[in-house]
Amino acid sequence: MKIMKFIKKSKRNLFLLGALALALVITGGMFAGAWFSAANDGSVTTEADFASVGATPLNITDVQGGESGNVTAQTIFTITPAGNYTGDLLVTVYLTNVPDLTSTFESLQLKVKSAFQGGGLELTDWQIISLDNESVIIPVTGYTGGEAFLVTVEGGTWHAQPDIATNDPDLDLYCEVSQRGLD
């Protein structure tokens, strides 16, 4: 009630109240911007094209109603960071067409793993992408550039819906690579 009387008393008070609100908005925005910059301050080299990704389709063929099968091991993505890139990367692999696949499969599991292309250091233990778990996250810490790494399907299993006709479903896999400071 007192605020309404304050506002009604003069236009000058209304102007002061508006100026105060504007000052709060501006300083709040500056605070949030400074926090974001400080939180992302790290030793990661930032470039527009810090990595390239090559993809190989993963095919499951001749899926027949009620049958089960295995997924053949193969490389699905080759990730090549720029030669001068140093820092941490976060690779996320998604199975993007799960709603379409549930009409074909009762279950589908893919064992996903990553390693450097030269066959040396393995980056992760295998993880499962399935109809229930549609993505895996692969952290790559302390990358120093120069060597590509592979994301592979080490195998897997599937079981088809009982009432489907023979088909060759498309598995739409998507790979996202982002620069990260994983300290």
VENNOR-V326300 format. One record per backbone hydrogen bond with DSSP energy under -1.0 kcal/mol. NH is the residue of the N-H (numbers start at 1). CO is the residue of the C=O. If there is no record, write none. Layout:
nh,co
NH,CO
NH,CO
This chain:
nh,co
5,1
6,2
7,3
8,4
9,5
14,10
15,11
16,12
17,13
18,14
19,15
20,16
21,17
22,18
23,19
24,20
25,21
26,22
27,23
28,24
29,25
30,26
31,27
32,28
33,29
34,30
35,31
36,32
37,33
38,34
39,35
40,36
41,38
45,86
52,80
54,78
56,76
63,167
65,164
66,161
67,64
69,158
71,156
74,153
76,151
77,151
78,54
79,149
80,52
82,50
85,82
87,143
89,140
90,178
91,138
92,176
93,136
94,174
95,134
96,172
101,97
102,98
104,101
105,101
106,159
107,159
109,157
110,129
111,155
112,127
113,152
115,150
116,121
117,148
119,116
123,114
124,114
127,112
129,110
130,133
136,93
138,91
140,89
143,87
149,79
150,115
151,77
152,113
153,74
154,111
157,109
158,69
159,107
160,67
161,104
167,63
173,171
174,94
176,92
178,90
180,88
